[in-house]
Amino acid sequence: MVPIIINGGSHSDTRGIVRFNNSFDAKEIKRIYLIENNETTFVRGWQGHRIEQRWFSVLQGSFKIELIAIDDWENPSKDLKPLSYIVEAEKLDVLHVPQGYVSSIQALEEGAKLLVMADYLLGTIQDEYRFDFDYFKK
């Protein structure tokens, strides 16, 4: 399975703006949390999951999210190439990250807020993998 953007939209009229995502099916979601990086120069990464899935939606601002499909969880190849996505709050798009990926996350503007949704409750399984930021060659 590969990551996909589930497109949302927005509607504006005299009453204001409604942002929506009528294509996103949230039945697998078990928990949610919010990420706000302190600085736009800070990149949170590489962290991921062999079993868990994640869905990212930007509530304010925009984020650059890079994803790498891991080939060997104990000793991944250092030359794996990232997929890069820019996700913005304007249309409430959702980036679905299937199991088997690590991510790096960077806010592109001050005050940006990223909603993260996961398909397992915290502590249900031990499935967190972290790699040094410079582990994968760019």
N, C-alpha and C positions, 0 to 999 in steps of 0.2 A: 504494500500500500504506500502511496506517496502523499505528501502534504498537499492540501488544496485550500484555496480561498473560497469560503462560502459567502457570496456577495449579499450585502444588505442594500439599503437605500435610505433616502430621506425625502420628506415632503415638507414644503414651506408654504404657509399662507398667512393671512392677517393675524391669526391666533398664535403663530410661532412655528417651531420646527418639530417634526416627529422623525426620529431615526428608528429604523426597523430592520429586522432580518427575518423575513418570513420563510426562508429556506433552511434555517438552522434548527435541527431537531435535538433538543437538550435531554432526551430520555436517558442517556448514558452518564450524565453528570452526577457526581456524588459530592463534590466539594468545590468551593471557589475561593480565590484570594486575589488581592490587588497588589501590583508592583508599582512603586514610584521610585525611580532612581534619583539620587541626590544631585547628580550632575549629568549633563549630556555627553561629557567625555568618558564617563564610566560605562564599561561594557560588562554585563553580567553573563558569564559563560565559562566554560562549556559544562552544561549539566543536562542530564536527560534520563530516559527511562527505557528499559528493555521491554517492559510489559505494559506500563501505563500509557494512556493517550492524554494529550493536552489540547485545549482549544484556547486560542488567544483572541481577545477582542479589545480594541483600544477605546477607552471611555472619554479620554481627553488627549488632544495632541496627536503625536504619531511616534511610531517605534520602527526601528530596523531590527528584524528578527532573522537570524541566520540559522539554518538547520543542516546537520550532517547525519546521514544514515551510517550507523556503526556496523562495521563488518566483523569485528571480533571484540566482544565486550571486555575481555581480559587484557588484550593487547591490540587495540585498534591501529590500523594503518595510519601513519602520520600525514599522508598526502591525500586524504579524503577531501573532496571538494564540497564546500557549502552551497546550499540553495539560499538565496537572499530574497527577503520580502520586506516591503514597506507597508505597514498597516496603519491606517488613519481612522480617526474617530468619526469623520464626516458621514460615513454611510453604514456604520456599525457592521463592517465586514468581520468575519470570523475566520481565523487561520486554524485549520485542523491539522494537528501534528500526530500522526499515528505512532504506535509503539515502535521502538527501534531507533529513535533519533535523539541527538543532543542539540541544545540550542544555545545561542548567544543573543542577548537582548540589550538594545541600546535605545534610550529615549532620544528623540531627535529635537525635542524642544522642552524648555523648562515647564514643569507642572504636568507633564504627560503622565497618564494613568493607564495601566494595562491590567485588564481583568483576565485571570487565568482560571480555567475550569479543568477539572481532572475527573477521571472515571473510577478512582479508588478513594476511599476514605483514608485520612492520614493514619499511618501505623498499621494498615491492613496487610501490606506486603512490604518487603525490603527491596526496593527497586530504584534506588537513586544512585546515579553514576556521575562523578565529577572528574573533569580533566583540566589540567592547567590551561590557561588561556592561550599560551603559545605552543601547546602540544601539536595542534594541527597546522601544517605549513599553509601560509596564505599565498 
